[in-house]
Amino acid sequence: MRAPTAAALLTLTTCDDDGSGSASATSSAPVAPAPATTSAAPASSAASPASSAPAAASAPAVGSVPSPNVAQTAGLTAALKAVDPALAADQAKAIGKALGVCQEIKAGKDDTTLANNAAQRFSGGSVTLTPEQGAVIVAAVKASFCP
């Protein structure tokens, strides 16, 4: 459904050589659609059970949230281990939770809500976090990949 929209935008933004801005339906070469920046990854690129943790670190962005690269993932993982080593035991899960924190940061939620939600999001199993620890996680997410 986005392809017709992209094609329409390409048609509307095409200018003639004389700068008149009139749309032209002809082209000397086919135009490939621009990569979408806000769409989810196609099912064929979804992580499989056999994927490694570094592959999860380079996963495509979720919505308008950037995914951390390998170096950012290492920094985030170290910060999570400083809060509680169990938080980084499953790197793929930790990155998924951090992406959720980043979505809330991008949504403009206040610091108290961010800290409380991060504490709840990362708590589970043998780990129960305080809002103060949640604030440390929020700071780590901001510092590593979600400014």
Phi, psi and omega in degrees: 000332179285333183301314177298324179295315179297320179296320179296319178295320178297320179293318182289332184262002179282134179243146173286164179301332181278000178078012183288339178082007180285145182283146179233134181270350181261154181207146180279340179219149178296146181257123178279140179296145178291147179295138179284139180257348183243005181267158179286160180292147176295155184302330182292341180259006179293148182294137177262164180302336182273359183290154180266166181298319179299329177296323178294329181291336181254019179297152180295160181296150176261117183057233178262014182265127179284146174271144179290144174278186185298315181294318179295321178297319179297317179295317179296316180300317179297318179294320178294319178298327179294328177286310178195122182306330181293338182294334182254010182299320177245097186300320180298317177295318181298317179295318178300317178292321179295324176297322176296320177297316180297321177301319179290324176299311181296332179283352176084022179293150182288162185301321180295314179297316179302314182295315179297315181293321178295319178299317179293317183297319184270349177284151178151157182063236181269004185250126172233118185258152176268164175301328178296319176292325175298321178296324177295319178296315178302315178298321179293319178297315179298317183289330186272315185208358187230073183293000000 
